[in-house]
Amino acid sequence: MRLRALLDTDALGLRLLGGQDELDRTVRGVMTTDLRDPSRYLSGGELVLTGLAWRRGPADSEPFVRILATAGVTALGAGEAELGAIPDDLVTACARHRLPLFAVNESVAFATITEHVVRQVSGERAGDLAAVVDRHRRMMTSGPAGGGPDVVLDLLGSDLDLRAWVLSPAGRLVAGSHLTEAGLPAGVRAALAGEHLAGVRSGRRGPYRATVGSTTYSLFPVRGGGRGTAGARDVRETVLSEWLLAVEADAGDWPAERLDLLEGVTQLIAVERERRDAARTVRRRLAQEVLELVQTGAAPAEIAARLRVAAPVLLPGLGAAPHWQVVVARVEWDERGGGGDARGGPAGAPAAEAGGGAGAGRRAAGPEGGPVAQALLEEILVDPLSSGPEPSDRIAVAHTGDEAVALVPLPAVSSEHDGSETGLHADAILEAVRAPLSAGLDGDGRLTLGVSAAVHSAEGLRGALEEARHARRVAAARPGRVCAAGHQELASHVLLLPFVPDDVRRAFTARLLDPLREYDRRHRAELIPTLEAFLDCDGSWTRCAARLHLHVNTLRYRVGRIEQLTGRDLSRLEDKLDFFLALRMS
């Protein structure tokens, strides 16, 4: 439809403020936004409606309008409810970029304009499926009262008999008509998330087909349809943070109209995702302020003051001062942009992590890892028992460079009978997300994560941050694309391993273990498993023989062969320790 037709419809309450010569432009859709940069959700031809909440001062109008014009937006409609009159700086910016500007009377809801435009556009297209698109678009663009993605998924079920869910890249259930384990079990969600991430990294166009058990699903990426800057971004910047729409059906034989419908639904869900991300702005800012104070050595009293501000935001309804844990994460990309093995080494753990050597301090290729790690921590640390409107409303994550730091409040921390503490545990954090995130890293990236002990005051935060960073370095020395370590491991010998240069590791382990591996390969003697068991049993002949189901004399023969091949004596503590470390580093 034409802009002129909108202006001629009195019920819409639109008043033209500029762009008289552009009224023959075509409107192909509507988007309601108060984001400062909505470019990733613009595909061109939209009438953009805004309540001006993005405007903090006159200088904000020019960049906002420039973004809309670059994305090919047809016109801008500004509501008068927030500021009364439309600011002159916005009128000037629209005139400079030849973007038609309408004032929307405060008595007219954006949903009314949206409904009218969608009805006109879909009427021109005709067809039953277009009527369904109308309903989806109307519900999603009407603001929070529209019900969010759940309403859209309910409509897919009622109108098209399609069961669908919105999942995070880690497999968390974001929205769906069946928000129960019976509707989509955790194992299925993790498998679908992994298939989706692998599909995105392969460069194939969605939807992606995935079969779990006997059920086939079609996976639609939820991303902005922008033609501008968003389209040129490195896929690694977004693949680990974008949602997906999982539909219980095989879309391979769908007609183009139905595929277009589902693509439209993903765009609407993307708008909801951006709304939720915008809600994290305050928590991110609080985390950034606290992190900067801690890193610059600010006085504990100053840090405590910021924590008192943060506590009500992060723990709504709880009056008691919480304990805190710090979680540090890094996402790093391999220099070659792909390939490499998944162990600590050139691809798995850069030399800067391994500690020293010629490659120490090098910067991995690829996009900055900090924002990616920030989005991942906000996803991984979601509190499903949160009492706030969003399950992520108790997570505050900042980032600097390639590192993200999460400040995690705990209402209370108690010690268990075994001496351990409640709170976040490194292994438990990654247990459910390791498989899908490994698929998203696709052989050329690593996620490493460290978790501090809980602290109860501002004085402890600096130590907790350093503790989490040291734990993350321990994780970086381990094999695998997704690794974590906790503060409990910092009292162990493994704390030393991340600081051993790669070439020293290889030489040390080769000198001790290569003769045994070669002998095992030629004679199938199982000397390496025997050595591991002997050390695990603290050198006890009887316990080791029982574990391996061997006669003690056979065990003595094998240990003697190990000593003969290596020139070491397994009765000496220092030789036992050398073998133990070589096995851990190999």
Secondary structure by P-SEA (a helix, b strand, c coil): ccaaaaaaccccccccccccccccccccbbbbbcccccccccccccbbbbcccccccaaaaaaaaaaaaaacccbbbbbccccccccaaaaaaaaaacbbbbbbcccccaaaaaaaaaaaaaaaaccaaaaaaaaaaaaaacccccccaaaaaaaaaaaccbbbbbbccccccccccccccccccaaaaaaaaaaaaaaaaacccccbbbbcccbbbbbbbbcccccccccccccccccccbbbbbbccccccccaaaaaaaaaaaaaaaaaaaaaaaaaaaaaaaaaaaaaaaaacccaaaaaaaaaaaccccccccccbbbbbbbbbbbbbcccccccccccccccccccccccccccccccccccaaaaaaaaaaaaacccccccccccccbbbbbcccbbbbbccccccccccccccccccccccccccaaaaaaaacccbbbbbbbbcccccccaaaaaaaaaaaaaaaaaaccccccccccccccccccccccccaaaaaaaaaaccaaaaaaaaacccaaaaaaaaaaaacccaaaaaaaacccaaaaaaaaaaaaaacccccccaaaaaaaaaaaaac
